[in-house]
Amino acid sequence: MSVAVEKSRKPGEAEALEPAAPAGGARKVSRPMVIGAVLVAWLVLFALLRGKQTLPLAAADLTDLHRWINDFNDSIGAHRNSNPLFLYFFNEIRLVIDNLVTFVQHLISQPSGTRPVPQVGWLGVVGIAGYVSWAVGNWRVALLAVAGFTFFGLQGLWQESMDTLALTLSAVFVALLFAIPLGVWAGLSDRFNRIMTPFLDFMQTMPTFVYLAPLTLFFLIGGASATIATVIYAAPPTIRITAHAIRNVSRTTVEAAESLGATRRQSLFKVLLPMSRRTVVMGVNQTIMAALAMVTVAALINAPGLGVNVLQALQSLDVGTAFNAGLAIVVMAIVLDRVTTAAGAREENARRSMNRFVKWRRPLLGAGAVVTAVLIHLSHTYVWAADFPGNGTIGHHIASAADTATDWAQDNLSGVTNAFRDAVTNGLLNPFQTLLTDSPWWLVGAVLVALGVVFGGWRAGVTTAVCVGLLVGTGVWSDGMTTLASTLVATVLVMVLGVVFGVWMGRSTLVDRLIRPTLDAAQVMPPFVYLVPFLALFGATRFTAIVAAVVYGAPVAMKIIADGIRAVPETTVEAAASAGCNTWQIITKVQLPMSRGALTLATNQGLIYVLSMVVVGGLVGAGALGYDVVAGFSQGELYGKGLAAGCAIVLLGVMFDRITQAAARRVGA
């Protein structure tokens, strides 16, 4: 990622709240001075007005808005089978998607009809995985796929893994059915791209848990709601990346095709799409990864698969079971990632390769298809080839090792972990939460708007004002401020780790190669998985939720900052070194200042990732908006409040996303 460096400001582009110096040469008011003045004013007014107009709301109390949502939910349930909108629209969509998911499950994971086993057993599935991986990639990827799928059975999680794969494939199929055409349209039409962008921002900013509740309202719990939720979460990457790929095809190439008489349709299918193939496949890869992450979360609404194992382990604090299931999810993600990545690069690699076996590829693929067909037949016909043999001994060993490691950490590290927890909670979280929750709502709103203007300009300030007003309207202002405190504290910790490790990775290729696989695993593994050991170490507290959010948000910040450091010209670094700068001076005076754009983007992404963990935190004692959303799932009378809390999370995400994006644009201007 290349990072533009702000060297000079464009004419007429003044900083917000930074007036031009008068003719007399008076000193300009700098942005840090304005921020400092805003914060000092906030602290003074807080001391004078503490505890007034804070809009508190008890956990069991409801506002008129919450009661109206409850009544609306009840009316939908009462008329679900008589309302034409449900009979001929929502119910039909649910039926089609349920049939799709059921079909794939009967194919590879669940008994079908009178058969006690699926249509294709484990041997056939492993054969298909290996053959497809070889066909779209190479023999190394095929070996990885075979080993990965066999590992699921050795873990004792074959059926659960296949349920997860079935839901993932169904969701990806539906997502790509819409995402690729929309991406092509957005790439061809700037107007349509401008229309789509806010919707894509909303879909990606909104935490995944938030839209589970409204989806169950229309589609009930189960596979249909889980698939639709996964589509909402997973489709945007393909739409964005496909549009980007289409727009970046050389214009001269398109004009050359048109000059030869090609129609728009021919230009699309003969020029634009073939030349965008690799980038589009990368978008498909991102959609698959997003879908795999989401289908485990969808266990909250009764979706089958590995997410159920992880969720049950979370409820019983069974670290070993959670780790074993989480490891299966990571292995599946690695296999699917490598297969799609190899598919995107296969043609280019084939052109560069002088392998003498290339000419034998088609005959070998034909022979492989025959072998795969035989394996499918065996798995369809014989029980030994349908049910995975063994009792998951490896899975038991993995779970036992995870339990042993957790017990050791509890016995030997509790003093350190408790001290660290108390230091962060008492020294950072509690004071900041008190400042936000005990200040009058209008004062906090004014401070947020002022900071929005300073960091992002007047547009960001207007967006912040609108979000603050709507946040007050949700009736959960006080819980929103509690969540905001935890989110900002977690973001600070994310950026500390991001800067330390990002700079280290950016300056050392070896360190980057060693650390990056761990970061990939942390991003792919569902948050539920590493919540369990953190619960064992820190207990069910706000701090546990913050640690889980940091683990989830830090990898993306580290990667962005590492790329920003790496993008600093080597000649600039060498010039600083030749001028006598030591390593610390090069980092702080050259590389970090020239990576301001990457730092701002890392803050944006880190904050959004942390905010998406709010509901997960509600499961482990974080309270506030996360608890409201979780309570809305489990208690019918709190459904309206839970939905309002979900909207409040979205508003916080939109507000900070707009501020940090605007700040990133101004830094890179």
For each residue, the residues with C-beta under 8 A, 3 or more apart:
1: 560 563 564 567 598
2: 567
3: 563 564 567 568 594 595 596 597 598 668
4: 597 668 669
5: 594 596 597 668
6: 9 596 597 667 668 669
7:
8:
9: 6 13 14 15 669
10: 13 669
11:
12:
13: 9 10 669
14: 9 18 19 20
15: 9 18 31 666
16: 453 454 456 457 458 461
17: 29 31 34 453 454
18: 14 15 28 29 30 31 34
19: 14 28 29
20: 14 28
21: 25 26 27 28
22: 25 26
23:
24:
25: 21 22
26: 21 22
27: 21
28: 18 19 20 21
29: 17 18 19 33 34
30: 18 33 34
31: 15 17 18 34 35 454
32: 35 36
33: 29 30 36 37
34: 17 18 29 30 31 37 38 454
35: 31 32 38 39 451 454
36: 32 33 39 40
37: 33 34 40 41
38: 34 35 41 42 447 450 451 454
39: 35 36 42 43 447
40: 36 37 43 44
41: 37 38 44 45
42: 38 39 45 46 435 439 443 447
43: 39 40 46 47 435
44: 40 41 47 48
45: 41 42 48 49 439 440 443
46: 42 43 49 50 435 438 439 443
47: 43 44 50
48: 44 45
49: 45 46 52 53 439 440 443
50: 46 47 438 439
51: 54 438
52: 49 440
53: 49 440 441 442
54: 51 437 438 439 440 441 477 478
55: 441 472 477 478
56: 478
57: 61 63 475 476 477 478 479
58: 61
59: 627 631
60: 638
61: 57 58
62: 66 67 70 475 637 638 640 641
63: 57 66 67 475 641 644
64: 67 68
65: 68 69 473 474 475 640 644
66: 62 63 69 70 475 638 640 641 644
67: 62 63 64 70 71 640
68: 64 65 71 72 640
69: 65 66 72 73 639 640 643 644
70: 62 66 67 73 74 636 637 639 640
71: 67 68 74 75
72: 68 69 75 76
73: 69 70 76 77 217 639 640
74: 70 71 77 78
75: 71 72 78 79
76: 72 73 79 80 83 86 217 218
77: 73 74 80
78: 74 75
79: 75 76 82 83 86
80: 76 77 83 86 91
81: 86 87
82: 79 86 87
83: 76 79 80 86 87
84: 87 88
85: 88 89 90
86: 76 79 80 81 82 83 89 90 91 218
87: 81 82 83 84 91
88: 84 85 91 92
89: 85 86 92 93
90: 85 86 93 94 218 219
91: 80 86 87 88 94 95
92: 88 89 95 96
93: 89 90 96 97 219 224 228
94: 90 91 97 98 219 220 224 225
95: 91 92 98 99
96: 92 93 99 100
97: 93 94 100 101 170 174 223 224 227 228
98: 94 95 101 102 222 223 224
99: 95 96 102 103
100: 96 97 103 104 170 173 174 227
101: 97 98 104 105 166 167 170 223 224 227
102: 98 99 105 106 110 223
103: 99 100 106 107
104: 100 101 107 108 109 166 169 170
105: 101 102 108 109 110 118 162 163 166 304
106: 102 103 109 110 111 112 113 118 119
107: 103 104 112 118 119 120 166
108: 104 105 118 119 120 125 162 165 166
109: 104 105 106 118 159 162 163 165 166
110: 102 105 106 118 159 163
111: 106 115 116 117 118
112: 106 107 115 118 119
113: 106
114:
115: 111 112 118 119
116: 111 383
117: 111 121 383 386 387
118: 105 106 107 108 109 110 111 112 115 121 162 386
119: 106 107 108 112 115 380
120: 107 108 124 125 128 376 379 380
121: 117 118 124 125 379 380 385 386 387
122: 125 126 153 158 379 385 386 387 388
123: 126 127 375 378 379 385 386
124: 120 121 127 128 372 375 376 377 378 379 380 385
125: 108 120 121 122 128 129 149 162 379
126: 122 123 129 130 146 149 150 375
127: 123 124 130 131 371 372 375 376 379
128: 120 124 125 131 132 372 375 376
129: 125 126 132 133 145 146 148 149 335
130: 126 127 133 134 142 143 145 146 372
131: 127 128 134 135 142 368 369 371 372
132: 128 129 135 136 145 339
133: 129 130 136 137 141 142 144 145 146 335 338 339 342
134: 130 131 137 138 139 141 142 365 368
135: 131 132 365 368
136: 132 133 339 342 343 346
137: 133 134 140 141 142 338 339 342 343 346
138: 134 141 142 342 346 349
139: 134 142 143
140: 137 143 144
141: 133 134 137 138 144 145 338 339 342
142: 130 131 133 134 137 138 139 145 146
143: 130 139 140 146 147
144: 133 140 141 147 148 334 335 338
145: 129 130 132 133 141 142 148 149 335 338 339
146: 126 129 130 133 142 143 149 150
147: 143 144 150 151
148: 129 144 145 151 152 331 332 334 335
149: 125 126 129 145 146 152 153 161 335
150: 126 146 147 153 154
151: 147 148 154 155 328 331 394
152: 148 149 155 157 158 161 162 328 331 332
153: 122 149 150 156 157 158 388 389 390 392
154: 150 151 390 392 393 394 395
155: 151 152 161 324 327 328 392 394 395 398
156: 153 324 390 391 392 393 394 395 396
157: 152 153 160 161 306 309 324 325 328 392 395
158: 122 152 153 161 162 388
159: 109 110 162 163
160: 157 163 164 304 305 306 308 309 325 328
161: 149 152 155 157 158 164 165 305 306 328 332
162: 105 108 109 118 125 152 158 159 165 166
163: 105 109 110 159 160 166 167 304 305 306
164: 160 161 167 168 292 295 296 304 305 306 307 329 332
165: 108 109 161 162 168 169 332
166: 101 104 105 107 108 109 162 163 169 170 305
167: 101 163 164 170 171 223 226 227 230 295 298 303 304 305
168: 164 165 171 172 230 288 291 292 295 336
169: 104 165 166 172 173
170: 97 100 101 104 166 167 173 174 223 227
171: 167 168 174 175 226 227 230 231 234 291 294 295
172: 168 169 175 176 234 284 287 288 291
173: 100 169 170 176 177
174: 97 100 170 171 177 178 227 231
175: 171 172 178 179 230 231 234 235 238 287 291
176: 172 173 179 180 238 284 287
177: 173 174 180 181
178: 174 175 181 182 231 235
179: 175 176 182 183 235 236 238 239 242 283 287
180: 176 177 183 184 238 242 280
181: 177 178 184 185
182: 178 179 185 186 196 239 242
183: 179 180 186 187 238 239 240 241 242 243 245 246 280 283
184: 180 181 187 188 242 243 246 268 272 273
185: 181 182 188 189 192
186: 182 183 189 192 193 196 239 242 243 246
187: 183 184 193 242 243 244 245 246 247 272
188: 184 185 192 246 268
189: 185 186 192 193
190: 193 194
191: 194 195
192: 185 186 188 189 195 196
193: 186 187 189 190 196 197 243
194: 190 191 197
195: 191 192 198 199
196: 182 186 192 193 199 200 239 243
197: 193 194 200 201
198: 195 201 202
199: 195 196 202 203
200: 196 197 203 204 236 239 240
201: 197 198 204 205 654 657
202: 198 199 205 206 650 654
203: 199 200 206 232 233 235 236
204: 200 201 233 236 608
205: 201 202 608 650 653 654 657
206: 202 203 210 211 649 650 653
207: 210 611 612 613 614 615 646 649 650 653
208: 211 212 229 233 294 297 612
209: 212 297 300 615 616 629 646
210: 206 207 213 615 629 646 647 649 650
211: 206 208 214 215 229 232 646
212: 208 209 215 216 225 229 297 298 300 301 633
213: 210 216 217 629 632 633 639 642 643 646
214: 211 217 218 643
215: 211 212 218 219 225 228 229 301
216: 212 213 219 220 221 225 301
217: 73 76 213 214
218: 76 86 90 214 215
219: 90 93 94 215 216 222 224 225 228
220: 94 216 224 225
221: 216 225 301 302
222: 98 219 225 226 301 302 303
223: 97 98 101 102 167 170 226 227 303 304
224: 93 94 97 98 101 219 220 227 228
225: 94 212 215 216 219 220 221 222 228 229 298 301 303
226: 167 171 222 223 229 230 295 298 301 302 303
227: 97 100 101 167 170 171 174 223 224 230 231
228: 93 97 215 219 224 225 231 232
229: 208 211 212 215 225 226 232 233 294 298 301
230: 167 168 171 175 226 227 233 234 290 291 294 295 298
231: 171 174 175 178 227 228 234 235
232: 203 211 228 229 235
233: 203 204 208 229 230 236 290 291 293 294
234: 171 172 175 230 231 237 238 287 288 290 291 294
235: 175 178 179 203 231 232 238 239 287
236: 179 200 203 204 233 239 240
237: 234 240 241 283 286 287 290
238: 175 176 179 180 183 234 235 241 242 280 283 284 286 287
239: 179 182 183 186 196 200 235 236 242 243 283
240: 183 200 236 237 243 244 283
241: 183 237 238 244 245 279 280 282 283 286
242: 179 180 182 183 184 186 187 238 239 245 246 276 279 280 283
243: 183 184 186 187 193 196 239 240 246 247
244: 187 240 241 247 248 279
245: 183 187 241 242 248 249 276 279 280 283
246: 183 184 186 187 188 242 243 249 272 276
247: 187 243 244
248: 244 245 276 279
249: 245 246 253 254 271 272 275 276
250: 253 254 275
251: 254 255
252: 255 256
253: 249 250 256 257 271 275
254: 249 250 251 257 258 267 271 272
255: 251 252 258 259
256: 252 253 259 260
257: 253 254 260 262 266 267 270 271
258: 254 255 261 262 267
259: 255 256
260: 256 257
261: 258
262: 257 258 266 267 270 271
263: 266 267
264: 267 268
265: 268 269
266: 257 262 263 269 270 271
267: 254 257 258 262 263 264 270 271 272
268: 184 188 264 265 271 272 273
269: 265 266 272 273 274
270: 257 262 266 267 274
271: 249 253 254 257 262 266 267 268 274 275
272: 184 187 246 249 254 267 268 269 275 276
273: 184 268 269 276 277 280
274: 269 270 271 277
275: 249 250 253 271 272
276: 242 245 246 248 249 272 273 279 280
277: 273 274 280 281 344 347
278: 281 282 344 345 348
279: 241 242 244 245 248 276 282 283 344
280: 180 183 238 241 242 245 273 276 277 283 284
281: 277 278 284 285 340 341 343 344
282: 241 278 279 285 286 341 344
283: 179 183 237 238 239 240 241 242 245 279 280 286 287
284: 172 176 238 280 281 287 288 340
285: 281 282 288 289 337 340 341 344
286: 237 238 241 282 283 289 290
287: 172 175 176 179 234 235 237 238 283 284 290 291
288: 168 172 234 284 285 291 292 336 337 340
289: 285 286 292 293 333 336 337 524
290: 230 233 234 237 286 287 293 294
291: 168 171 172 175 230 233 234 287 288 294 295
292: 164 168 288 289 295 296 329 332 333 336 524
293: 233 289 290 296 297 333 524 526
294: 171 208 229 230 233 234 290 291 297 298
295: 164 167 168 171 226 230 291 292 298 303 305 307
296: 164 292 293 299 305 306 307 310 329 526 528
297: 208 209 212 293 294 300 307 526 528
298: 167 212 225 226 229 230 294 295 301 303 307
299: 296 302 303 305 307 308 310 311
300: 209 212 297 303 311 633
301: 212 215 216 221 222 225 226 229 298
302: 221 222 226 299
303: 167 222 223 225 226 295 298 299 300 307 308
304: 105 160 163 164 167 223 308
305: 160 161 163 164 166 167 295 296 299 308
306: 157 160 161 163 164 296 309 310 325 326 328 329
307: 164 295 296 297 298 299 303 310 311 526 528
308: 160 299 303 304 305 311 312
309: 157 160 306 312 313 321 322 324 325
310: 296 299 306 307 313 314 322 325 326 329 526 528 529
311: 299 300 307 308 314 315 528
312: 308 309 315 316 318 321
313: 309 310 316 317 318 319 320 321 322 325 528 532
314: 310 311 317 322 528 531 532 535 619
315: 311 312
316: 312 313
317: 313 314 532 535 536
318: 312 313 321 322 532
319: 313 322 323 402 403 406 532 533 536
320: 313 323 324 398 399 400 401 402 403 406
321: 309 312 313 318 324 325 399
322: 309 310 313 314 318 319 325 326 402 528 529 532
323: 319 320 326 327 398 399 402 529 532 533
324: 155 156 157 309 320 321 327 328 395 398 399 402
325: 157 160 306 309 310 313 321 322 328 329 529
326: 306 310 322 323 329 330 525 526 528 529 530
327: 155 323 324 330 331 398
328: 151 152 155 157 160 161 306 324 325 331 332
329: 164 292 296 306 310 325 326 332 333 524 525 526 529
330: 326 327 333 334 521 524 525
331: 148 151 152 327 328 334 335
332: 148 152 161 164 165 292 328 329 335 336
333: 289 292 293 329 330 336 337 524
334: 144 148 330 331 337 338 524
335: 129 133 144 145 148 149 331 332 338 339
336: 168 288 289 292 332 333 339 340
337: 285 288 289 333 334 340 341
338: 133 137 141 144 145 334 335 341 342
339: 132 133 136 137 141 145 335 336 342 343
340: 281 284 285 288 336 337 343 344
341: 281 282 285 337 338 344 345
342: 133 136 137 138 141 338 339 345 346
343: 136 137 281 339 340 346
344: 277 278 279 281 282 285 340 341
345: 278 341 342 348 349
346: 136 137 138 342 343 349 350
347: 277 350 351
348: 278 345 351 352
349: 138 345 346 352 353
350: 346 347 353 358
351: 347 348
352: 348 349
353: 349 350 358
354:
355: 358
356: 359
357: 360 361 364
358: 350 353 355 361
359: 356
360: 357 363 364
361: 357 358 364 365
362: 365 366
363: 360 366 367
364: 357 360 361 367 368
365: 134 135 361 362 368 369
366: 362 363 369 370
367: 363 364 370 371
368: 131 134 135 364 365 371 372
369: 131 365 366 372 373
370: 366 367 373 374
371: 127 131 367 368 374 375
372: 124 127 128 130 131 368 369 375 376
373: 369 370 376 377
374: 370 371 377 378
375: 123 124 126 127 128 371 372 378 379 385
376: 120 124 127 128 372 373 379 380
377: 124 373 374 380 381
378: 123 124 374 375 381 382 385
379: 120 121 122 123 124 125 127 375 376 382 385 386
380: 119 120 121 124 376 377 386
381: 377 378 385
382: 378 379 385 386
383: 116 117 386 387
384: 387 389
385: 121 122 123 124 375 378 379 381 382
386: 117 118 121 122 123 379 380 382 383
387: 117 121 122 383 384
388: 122 153 158
389: 153 384
390: 153 154 156 393
391: 156
392: 153 154 155 156 157 395 396
393: 154 156 390 396 397
394: 151 154 155 156 397 398
395: 154 155 156 157 324 392 398 399
396: 156 392 393 399 400
397: 393 394 400 401
398: 155 320 323 324 327 394 395 401 402
399: 320 321 323 324 395 396 402 403
400: 320 396 397 403 404
401: 320 397 398 404 405
402: 319 320 322 323 324 398 399 405 406 533
403: 319 320 399 400 406 407
404: 400 401 407 408
405: 401 402 408 409
406: 319 320 402 403 409 410 533 536 537
407: 403 404 410 411
408: 404 405 411 412
409: 405 406 412 413 417 533 536 537
410: 406 407 413 414 536 537
411: 407 408 414
412: 408 409
413: 409 410 416 417 537
414: 410 411 417 418 537
415: 418 419
416: 413 419 420
417: 409 413 414 420 421 537 538
418: 414 415 421 422 538
419: 415 416 422 423
420: 416 417 423 424
421: 417 418 424 425 538 541 543
422: 418 419 425 426
423: 419 420 426 427
424: 420 421 427 428 429 489 493 543 546
425: 421 422 428 429 430 541 542 543
426: 422 423 429 430
427: 423 424 430 431
428: 424 425 431 432 489 492
429: 424 425 426 432 433 485 486 489 542 543 546
430: 425 426 427 433 434
431: 427 428 434 435
432: 428 429 435 436 485 488 489
433: 429 430 436 437 481 482 485 486
434: 430 431 437 438
435: 42 43 46 431 432 438 439 485
436: 432 433 439 444 481 482 484 485
437: 54 433 434 478 481 482 485
438: 46 50 51 54 434 435
439: 42 45 46 49 50 54 435 436 443 444
440: 45 49 52 53 54 443 444
441: 53 54 55 444 445 472 477
442: 53 445 446
443: 42 45 46 49 439 440 446 447
444: 436 439 440 441 447 448 481
445: 441 442 448 449 465 468 469 472
446: 442 443 449 450
447: 38 39 42 443 444 450 451
448: 444 445 451 452 464 468 655
449: 445 446 452 453 461 464 465 468
450: 38 446 447 453 454 461
451: 35 38 447 448 454 455 464 659
452: 448 449 455 456 460 461 463 464 465 655 658 659
453: 16 17 449 450 456 457 458 460 461 464
454: 16 17 31 34 35 38 450 451
455: 451 452 460 659 660 662 663
456: 16 452 453 459 460 461 658 659 660 661 662 663 666
457: 16 453 460 461 662 666
458: 16 453 461 462
459: 456 462 463 658 662
460: 452 453 455 456 457 463 464 658 659 662 663
461: 16 449 450 452 453 456 457 458 464 465
462: 458 459 465 466
463: 452 459 460 466 467 654 655 658 659
464: 448 449 451 452 453 460 461 467 468 655 658 659
465: 445 449 452 461 462 468 469
466: 462 463 469 470
467: 463 464 470 471 651 652 654 655
468: 445 448 449 464 465 471 472 655
469: 445 465 466 472 473
470: 466 467 473 474 647 651
471: 467 468 474 476 477 480 648 651 652
472: 55 441 445 468 469 477
473: 65 469 470
474: 65 470 471 477 480 644 645 647 648 651
475: 57 62 63 65 66 641 644
476: 57 471 479 480 625 628 641 644 645 648
477: 54 55 57 441 471 472 474 480 481
478: 54 55 56 57 437 481 482
479: 57 476 482 483 623 624 625 627 628 645 648
480: 471 474 476 477 483 484 624 625 648 651 652
481: 433 436 437 444 477 478 484 485
482: 433 436 437 478 479 485 486 623 624 625
483: 479 480 486 487 614 622 624 625 626 648 649 652
484: 436 480 481 487 488 652
485: 429 432 433 435 436 437 481 482 488 489
486: 429 433 482 483 489 490 542 545 546 549 614 617 622 624
487: 483 484 490 491 549 607 610 611 614 652
488: 432 484 485 491 492 607
489: 424 428 429 432 485 486 492 493 546
490: 486 487 493 494 546 549 550 553 610 613
491: 487 488 494 495 553 603 606 607 610
492: 428 488 489 495 496
493: 424 489 490 496 497 546 550 554
494: 490 491 497 498 549 550 553 554 557 606 607 609 610
495: 491 492 498 499 557 599 602 603 606
496: 492 493 499 500
497: 493 494 500 501 550 554 557 558
498: 494 495 501 502 554 557 558 560 561 602 606
499: 495 496 502 503 561 592 599
500: 496 497 503 504
501: 497 498 504 505 515 554 558 562
502: 498 499 505 506 557 558 559 560 561 562 564 565 602
503: 499 500 506 507 561 562 565 587 591 592
504: 500 501 507 508 511 515
505: 501 502 508 511 512 515 516 558 559 562 565
506: 502 503 512 561 562 563 564 565 566 591
507: 503 504 511 565 587 591
508: 504 505 511 512
509: 512 513
510: 513 514
511: 504 505 507 508 514 515
512: 505 506 508 509 515 516 562
513: 509 510 516
514: 510 511 517
515: 501 504 505 511 512 518 519 558
516: 505 512 513 519 520 559
517: 514 520 521
518: 515 521 522
519: 515 516 522 523 555 558 559
520: 516 517 523 524 555
521: 330 517 518 524 525
522: 518 519 525 530 551 552 554 555
523: 519 520 552 555 556
524: 289 292 293 329 330 333 334 520 521
525: 326 329 330 521 522 529 530
526: 293 296 297 307 310 326 329 529
527: 530 531 548 552 613 616
528: 296 297 307 310 311 313 314 322 326 531 532 616
529: 310 322 323 325 326 329 525 526 532
530: 326 522 525 527 533 534 548 551
531: 314 527 528 534 535 544 548 616 619 620
532: 313 314 317 318 319 322 323 528 529 535 536
533: 319 323 402 406 409 530 536 537
534: 530 531 537 538 544 547 548 620
535: 314 317 531 532 538 539 540 544 620
536: 317 319 406 409 410 532 533
537: 406 409 410 413 414 417 533 534
538: 417 418 421 534 535 541 543 544 547
539: 535 544 621
540: 535 544 620 621
541: 421 425 538 544 545 620 621 622
542: 425 429 486 545 546 617 621 622 623
543: 421 424 425 429 538 546 547
544: 531 534 535 538 539 540 541 547 548 617 620 621 622
545: 486 541 542 548 549 613 616 617 618 620 621 622 626
546: 424 429 486 489 490 493 542 543 549 550 617 622
547: 534 538 543 544 550 551
548: 527 530 531 534 544 545 551 552 613 616 617 620
549: 486 487 490 494 545 546 552 553 609 610 613 614 616 617
550: 490 493 494 497 546 547 553 554 610
551: 522 530 547 548 554
552: 522 523 527 548 549 555 609 610 612 613
553: 490 491 494 549 550 556 557 605 606 607 609 610 613
554: 493 494 497 498 501 522 550 551 557 558 606
555: 519 520 522 523 552 558 559
556: 523 553 559 560 602 605 606 609
557: 494 495 497 498 502 553 554 560 561 602 603 605 606
558: 497 498 501 502 505 515 519 554 555 561 562
559: 502 505 516 519 555 556 562 563
560: 1 498 502 556 557 563 564 598 601 602 605
561: 498 499 502 503 506 557 558 564 565 595 598 599 602
562: 501 502 503 505 506 512 558 559 565 566
563: 1 3 506 559 560 566 567 598
564: 1 3 502 506 560 561 567 568 595 597 598 599 601 602
565: 502 503 505 506 507 561 562 568 591 592 595 598
566: 506 562 563
567: 1 2 3 563 564 595 598
568: 3 564 565 572 573 590 591 594 595
569: 572 573
570: 573 574
571: 574 575
572: 568 569 575 576 590 594
573: 568 569 570 576 577 586 590 591
574: 570 571 577 578
575: 571 572 578 579
576: 572 573 579 581 585 586 589 590
577: 573 574 580 581 586
578: 574 575
579: 575 576
580: 577
581: 576 577 585 586 589 590
582: 585 586
583: 586 587
584: 587 588
585: 576 581 582 588 589 590
586: 573 576 577 581 582 583 589 590 591
587: 503 507 583 584 590 591 592
588: 584 585 592 593
589: 576 581 585 586 592 593
590: 568 572 573 576 581 585 586 587 593 594
591: 503 506 507 565 568 573 586 587 594 595
592: 499 503 565 587 588 589 595 596 599
593: 588 589 590 596
594: 3 5 568 572 590 591
595: 3 561 564 565 567 568 591 592 598 599
596: 3 5 6 592 593 599 600 667
597: 3 4 5 6 564 600 601 664 667 668
598: 1 3 560 561 563 564 565 567 595 601 602
599: 495 499 561 564 592 595 596 602 603
600: 596 597 603 604 660 663 664 667
601: 560 564 597 598 604 605 660 664
602: 495 498 502 556 557 560 561 564 598 599 605 606
603: 491 495 557 599 600 606 607 660
604: 600 601 607 608 656 657 660 661 664
605: 553 556 557 560 601 602 608 609
606: 491 494 495 498 553 554 556 557 602 603 609 610
607: 487 488 491 494 553 603 604 610 611 656 657 660
608: 204 205 604 605 611 612 653 656 657
609: 494 549 552 553 556 605 606 612 613
610: 487 490 491 494 549 550 552 553 606 607 613
611: 207 487 607 608 614 649 652 653 656
612: 207 208 552 608 609 653
613: 207 490 527 545 548 549 552 553 609 610 616 617
614: 207 483 486 487 549 611 617 618 622 624 625 626 629 649
615: 207 209 210 618 619 625 626 629 630 649
616: 209 527 528 531 545 548 549 613 619 620 626
617: 486 542 544 545 546 548 549 613 614 620 621 622 626
618: 545 614 615 622 623 624 625 626 627 628 629 630
619: 314 531 615 616 626 630
620: 531 534 535 540 541 544 545 548 616 617
621: 539 540 541 542 544 545 617
622: 483 486 541 542 544 545 546 614 617 618 626 627
623: 479 482 542 618 626 627
624: 479 480 482 483 486 614 618 627 628
625: 476 479 480 482 483 614 615 618 628 629 645 646 648 649
626: 483 545 614 615 616 617 618 619 622 623 629 630 645
627: 59 479 618 622 623 624 630 631
628: 476 479 618 624 625 631 632 638 641 642 644 645
629: 209 210 213 614 615 618 625 626 632 633 642 645 646 649
630: 615 618 619 626 627 633 634 642
631: 59 627 628 634 635 638 641 642
632: 213 628 629 635 638 639 640 641 642 643 645 646
633: 212 213 300 629 630 642
634: 630 631
635: 631 632 638 639
636: 70 639
637: 62 70
638: 60 62 66 628 631 632 635 641 642
639: 69 70 73 213 632 635 636 642 643
640: 62 65 66 67 68 69 70 73 632 643 644
641: 62 63 66 475 476 628 631 632 638 644 645
642: 213 628 629 630 631 632 633 638 639 645 646
643: 69 213 214 632 639 640 646 647
644: 63 65 66 69 474 475 476 628 640 641 647 648
645: 474 476 479 625 626 628 629 632 641 642 648 649
646: 207 209 210 211 213 625 629 632 642 643 649 650
647: 210 470 474 643 644 650 651
648: 471 474 476 479 480 483 625 644 645 651 652
649: 206 207 210 483 611 614 615 625 629 645 646 652 653
650: 202 205 206 207 210 646 647 653 654
651: 467 470 471 474 480 647 648 654 655
652: 467 471 480 483 484 487 611 648 649 655 656
653: 205 206 207 608 611 612 649 650 656 657
654: 201 202 205 463 467 650 651 657 658
655: 448 452 463 464 467 468 651 652 658 659
656: 604 607 608 611 652 653 659 660
657: 201 205 604 607 608 653 654 660 661
658: 452 456 459 460 463 464 654 655 661 662
659: 451 452 455 456 460 463 464 655 656 662 663
660: 455 456 600 601 603 604 607 656 657 663 664
661: 456 604 657 658 664 665
662: 455 456 457 459 460 658 659 665 666
663: 455 456 460 600 659 660 666 667
664: 597 600 601 604 660 661 667 668
665: 661 662 668 669
666: 15 456 457 662 663 669
667: 6 596 597 600 663 664
668: 3 4 5 6 597 664 665
669: 4 6 9 10 13 665 666
